[in-house]
Amino acid sequence: MTHSPRRALLAIANRRTGGKGLRFLLIGGFNTAFAYCVSTGLYYALTRWLHIVAIGAIANVICITEAFFAYKLFVFRSSGGWLREYLRCYVVYGGNALIGIAGLWLFVNVIGVPFWIAQGGLMAAGMVISYVGHDRFTFKGAQRG
């Protein structure tokens, strides 16, 4: 039986992370779509009344909270303290949020990149940082696998 190189790499990654890597990709895909829709929807709904930085901040609170629940329950399967891990999640996502908000301002308001392109690119860049941060900091004490 032959396997594609992509499938072989996924199998190796899945074994090395005890299944977390695959779960992270699946949940991360959902989280990314959710965050993209929320942030884009808020931008177009509120751009007449709020600055892009305020819209980005609101979107990030909503999206970080949703992602925390998804990662805690489905990816890392942590039984650690909810408040402690939620606050740690903000440390990881806070860095991503600051980069994302500043990036949106830079790309959209200064350079003139369309919002949907800027937001999509910044979100993709944050995925790697997110996995490493959550695995090694937010849910550090979670049972492996």
N, C-alpha and C positions, 0 to 999 in steps of 0.2 A: 504494500500500500504506500503510495507516495503522498507527501504533504507539501503544500506550498510553503515557500520560505516565510511568508507572513504568518501562516498558521503555526509554523515551528517556533518562530520568535514569540508569538503570543503564549504558546505552551510553556516555553522556558520562563518567560516573565511571570506567568501564573504560578509555576512551581516555586520560583524564587521568592515570591511575595505571599505564599500560602493562600492564594486566591484573592487577596486584597487588591492586587493590581488590576485584575479583570473587573472586580466589583467597582473599584474606583473609576475605571474608564466608563463603565455603564452608567453609574450614578452621576459621574462627572459630566457625561454627555447630556443627561437630563438636566442637571444643574445649570449647565452652560446655556442650553436652550431656554430654560426658565428665566435665567438672569438676562439673557439677550432680549427676550420678549418683555420682561418687566421694565428694563432700563429704556428700551426703545419706546415702549408704550408711555412711560412716564415722561420721557423727553418730548414726545409729540403732544401729549396732553397738557403738560405744564410749562412748556418753553416760553409762552407768552407772559407768564407771571413770575417764574423763578429763574434764577441764574443756573447755568449748566452745572456748576459746582453743587448747588443745593439739590438739584435733581439727582446727580450722581450719589450724593450722600444718602438720600432717601432710598434710592434703588439698592445701595449696598447694604443698608440695615435689613431690608426685606430679604435680599438674596443670601446674605451671610446666615441669617437665621434659618432659612429653608435648607441651605447646604449643611449646616451643623446637624440638624436632625437626620438628614439623609446619611451623612457620613457616620455619625454616632451609631445609628440603628442598623444600617445595612452594609457599610464598608468595614469599619473597624470593630464593630460589634462590642463597643465599650460598655463596661458596667461602672465606669468611674463616675465621679461626682458631676452632675449636670452643670451646675454653675461654674465650677472650676474649668471644666472642659469648654464650656461656652465662652468664657472669658479668654481662654487660650486660643480658641478659634478666632476670636477678634484680633489677637496679636498677629496670627498668620494672615488672616484676610485683611486686617487693617493695613498691612504693608502693601498688599495687592490693591486695596481700595485707593490708597493714596496715589500709587502709581497710575491706576486707572483713571481717577478723577483728574489728576494733573495732565495725564496723557490725553484725555478727552479735550480738555481746555486747549492744550498745545495743538493737537491735530485738527480739531474742529474750528476753534476760534482764531488761532494764529495762522496755521498753515492752510486751512480751508478744505480739509479732507471731509467727505460726507460722513455724517455721524455713524451710519450703519457700518461703514468700512472701518472706521477708527475703533468703534466698540468691539467689533468682531476680532480684530487683530490684537487688541489689548487683552481681551478675555482668553484668547488662545495662549498668549505668552504667560498668563498667570496660572495655567493648569499644572505645569511642572513644579513651580514653587509651592503650589497648594498641596500636592501629594507629599512632597518631602517634608514640608512644615507640619502637616497633620500627622503623618506617620511618626515623625521624630520628636514632636513637641505636643500638639493638641491631645492626641490619643496615645501618648507614649507608653502609658501603663496598661493599655488595652491588651487583652489576650491575643496573641499572634495567630493569624489565620482566619 
